[in-house]
Amino acid sequence: MKEVKESFGEKDTFDLGFSMGLKAKAGQVYTLIGDLGVGKTLFTQGFAKGLGIDDVISSPTFTIVQVYESGRLPLYHFDVYRIGDAEEMYEVGFEEYVYGDGVSLIEWADLIDEIIPAEHIRVEIEKDPERGFDYRRITVSEA
């Protein structure tokens, strides 16, 4: 499965995350790929809302993982931008989260490709300046 969605602003990106969060199932892993400032955290905020999580969602850049348990499923939100080596992920309990009862959402997942489960949903967010400052092409594919 591969779908390409278009986002013309923050609301579109949030809404796509929201609709995917509504459908998310326990044990699923979502990888978020994209440059700085493309909307990965905004997508995650919508996704969390779709899970019924009302907490403030921010990028866990310095803590690597934030756990939100107030929704219909726990959300394990990773930001691995500052990870030097995929092995560091085991120190934060990566496997327990990814193979746990919640949903894992991993920003900058391409940096730890070698430990991402074979079955995951890849969400790639790309800018296209020719289409406008707020335009994003969001490709969702299952691996």
Contacts in CASP RR format, 6 or more apart in sequence:
PFRMAT RR
TARGET T0000
AUTHOR 0000-0000-0000
METHOD contacts of the structure
MODEL  1
MKEVKESFGEKDTFDLGFSMGLKAKAGQVYTLIGDLGVGKTLFTQGFAKG
LGIDDVISSPTFTIVQVYESGRLPLYHFDVYRIGDAEEMYEVGFEEYVYG
DGVSLIEWADLIDEIIPAEHIRVEIEKDPERGFDYRRITVSEA
1 140 0 8 1.000
1 141 0 8 1.000
1 142 0 8 1.000
2 139 0 8 1.000
2 140 0 8 1.000
2 141 0 8 1.000
2 142 0 8 1.000
3 139 0 8 1.000
3 140 0 8 1.000
3 141 0 8 1.000
4 137 0 8 1.000
4 138 0 8 1.000
4 139 0 8 1.000
4 140 0 8 1.000
5 12 0 8 1.000
5 16 0 8 1.000
5 137 0 8 1.000
5 138 0 8 1.000
5 139 0 8 1.000
5 140 0 8 1.000
6 12 0 8 1.000
6 135 0 8 1.000
6 136 0 8 1.000
6 137 0 8 1.000
6 138 0 8 1.000
7 13 0 8 1.000
7 16 0 8 1.000
7 125 0 8 1.000
7 134 0 8 1.000
7 135 0 8 1.000
7 136 0 8 1.000
7 137 0 8 1.000
7 138 0 8 1.000
8 134 0 8 1.000
8 135 0 8 1.000
9 134 0 8 1.000
9 135 0 8 1.000
9 136 0 8 1.000
10 39 0 8 1.000
10 42 0 8 1.000
10 134 0 8 1.000
12 136 0 8 1.000
13 39 0 8 1.000
13 42 0 8 1.000
13 43 0 8 1.000
13 125 0 8 1.000
13 136 0 8 1.000
13 138 0 8 1.000
14 42 0 8 1.000
14 43 0 8 1.000
14 45 0 8 1.000
14 46 0 8 1.000
14 49 0 8 1.000
15 46 0 8 1.000
16 43 0 8 1.000
16 138 0 8 1.000
17 43 0 8 1.000
17 44 0 8 1.000
17 46 0 8 1.000
17 47 0 8 1.000
17 50 0 8 1.000
18 46 0 8 1.000
18 47 0 8 1.000
18 49 0 8 1.000
18 50 0 8 1.000
19 50 0 8 1.000
20 30 0 8 1.000
20 47 0 8 1.000
20 50 0 8 1.000
20 123 0 8 1.000
20 140 0 8 1.000
21 46 0 8 1.000
21 47 0 8 1.000
21 48 0 8 1.000
21 49 0 8 1.000
21 50 0 8 1.000
21 51 0 8 1.000
21 103 0 8 1.000
22 50 0 8 1.000
22 51 0 8 1.000
24 30 0 8 1.000
24 47 0 8 1.000
24 50 0 8 1.000
24 51 0 8 1.000
24 73 0 8 1.000
24 103 0 8 1.000
25 73 0 8 1.000
25 103 0 8 1.000
26 73 0 8 1.000
26 100 0 8 1.000
26 101 0 8 1.000
26 102 0 8 1.000
26 103 0 8 1.000
27 98 0 8 1.000
27 99 0 8 1.000
27 100 0 8 1.000
27 101 0 8 1.000
27 102 0 8 1.000
27 103 0 8 1.000
27 104 0 8 1.000
28 102 0 8 1.000
28 103 0 8 1.000
28 104 0 8 1.000
28 120 0 8 1.000
28 121 0 8 1.000
29 98 0 8 1.000
29 103 0 8 1.000
29 104 0 8 1.000
29 106 0 8 1.000
29 116 0 8 1.000
29 117 0 8 1.000
29 119 0 8 1.000
29 120 0 8 1.000
29 121 0 8 1.000
30 47 0 8 1.000
30 103 0 8 1.000
30 104 0 8 1.000
30 105 0 8 1.000
30 106 0 8 1.000
30 120 0 8 1.000
30 121 0 8 1.000
30 122 0 8 1.000
30 123 0 8 1.000
31 106 0 8 1.000
31 109 0 8 1.000
31 110 0 8 1.000
31 116 0 8 1.000
31 120 0 8 1.000
31 121 0 8 1.000
31 122 0 8 1.000
31 123 0 8 1.000
32 40 0 8 1.000
32 43 0 8 1.000
32 44 0 8 1.000
32 105 0 8 1.000
32 106 0 8 1.000
32 107 0 8 1.000
32 108 0 8 1.000
32 109 0 8 1.000
32 123 0 8 1.000
32 125 0 8 1.000
33 108 0 8 1.000
33 109 0 8 1.000
33 110 0 8 1.000
33 122 0 8 1.000
33 123 0 8 1.000
33 124 0 8 1.000
33 125 0 8 1.000
34 40 0 8 1.000
34 108 0 8 1.000
34 124 0 8 1.000
34 125 0 8 1.000
34 126 0 8 1.000
35 126 0 8 1.000
35 127 0 8 1.000
38 125 0 8 1.000
38 126 0 8 1.000
38 127 0 8 1.000
38 136 0 8 1.000
39 125 0 8 1.000
39 136 0 8 1.000
40 59 0 8 1.000
40 107 0 8 1.000
40 108 0 8 1.000
40 125 0 8 1.000
41 57 0 8 1.000
41 58 0 8 1.000
41 59 0 8 1.000
41 107 0 8 1.000
43 123 0 8 1.000
43 125 0 8 1.000
43 138 0 8 1.000
44 57 0 8 1.000
44 59 0 8 1.000
44 77 0 8 1.000
44 105 0 8 1.000
44 107 0 8 1.000
45 57 0 8 1.000
46 57 0 8 1.000
47 75 0 8 1.000
47 105 0 8 1.000
48 55 0 8 1.000
48 57 0 8 1.000
48 68 0 8 1.000
48 75 0 8 1.000
48 77 0 8 1.000
51 68 0 8 1.000
51 71 0 8 1.000
51 72 0 8 1.000
51 73 0 8 1.000
51 75 0 8 1.000
51 103 0 8 1.000
52 70 0 8 1.000
52 71 0 8 1.000
52 72 0 8 1.000
53 68 0 8 1.000
53 70 0 8 1.000
53 71 0 8 1.000
53 75 0 8 1.000
54 70 0 8 1.000
55 68 0 8 1.000
55 70 0 8 1.000
57 66 0 8 1.000
57 68 0 8 1.000
57 77 0 8 1.000
58 66 0 8 1.000
59 79 0 8 1.000
59 107 0 8 1.000
60 66 0 8 1.000
60 77 0 8 1.000
60 78 0 8 1.000
60 79 0 8 1.000
61 79 0 8 1.000
61 81 0 8 1.000
61 82 0 8 1.000
62 82 0 8 1.000
64 78 0 8 1.000
64 79 0 8 1.000
64 80 0 8 1.000
64 82 0 8 1.000
64 83 0 8 1.000
64 89 0 8 1.000
64 92 0 8 1.000
65 76 0 8 1.000
65 77 0 8 1.000
65 78 0 8 1.000
65 79 0 8 1.000
65 92 0 8 1.000
65 93 0 8 1.000
65 97 0 8 1.000
66 76 0 8 1.000
66 77 0 8 1.000
67 74 0 8 1.000
67 75 0 8 1.000
67 76 0 8 1.000
67 77 0 8 1.000
67 97 0 8 1.000
68 74 0 8 1.000
68 75 0 8 1.000
68 77 0 8 1.000
69 75 0 8 1.000
73 101 0 8 1.000
73 102 0 8 1.000
73 103 0 8 1.000
74 101 0 8 1.000
74 102 0 8 1.000
74 103 0 8 1.000
75 102 0 8 1.000
75 103 0 8 1.000
75 105 0 8 1.000
76 97 0 8 1.000
76 98 0 8 1.000
76 102 0 8 1.000
76 103 0 8 1.000
76 104 0 8 1.000
76 105 0 8 1.000
77 105 0 8 1.000
77 107 0 8 1.000
78 94 0 8 1.000
78 97 0 8 1.000
78 104 0 8 1.000
78 105 0 8 1.000
78 106 0 8 1.000
78 107 0 8 1.000
78 109 0 8 1.000
79 107 0 8 1.000
79 108 0 8 1.000
80 89 0 8 1.000
80 106 0 8 1.000
80 107 0 8 1.000
80 108 0 8 1.000
80 109 0 8 1.000
80 111 0 8 1.000
80 112 0 8 1.000
81 107 0 8 1.000
81 108 0 8 1.000
81 111 0 8 1.000
83 89 0 8 1.000
83 108 0 8 1.000
83 111 0 8 1.000
83 112 0 8 1.000
84 111 0 8 1.000
86 111 0 8 1.000
86 112 0 8 1.000
86 113 0 8 1.000
86 114 0 8 1.000
86 115 0 8 1.000
89 112 0 8 1.000
89 115 0 8 1.000
94 115 0 8 1.000
97 104 0 8 1.000
98 104 0 8 1.000
98 117 0 8 1.000
99 117 0 8 1.000
106 112 0 8 1.000
106 116 0 8 1.000
109 116 0 8 1.000
109 122 0 8 1.000
118 143 0 8 1.000
119 142 0 8 1.000
119 143 0 8 1.000
120 142 0 8 1.000
120 143 0 8 1.000
121 140 0 8 1.000
121 141 0 8 1.000
121 142 0 8 1.000
121 143 0 8 1.000
122 139 0 8 1.000
122 140 0 8 1.000
122 141 0 8 1.000
122 142 0 8 1.000
122 143 0 8 1.000
123 138 0 8 1.000
123 139 0 8 1.000
123 140 0 8 1.000
124 138 0 8 1.000
124 139 0 8 1.000
124 141 0 8 1.000
125 136 0 8 1.000
125 137 0 8 1.000
125 138 0 8 1.000
126 136 0 8 1.000
126 137 0 8 1.000
126 138 0 8 1.000
126 139 0 8 1.000
127 135 0 8 1.000
127 136 0 8 1.000
128 135 0 8 1.000
128 136 0 8 1.000
128 137 0 8 1.000
END
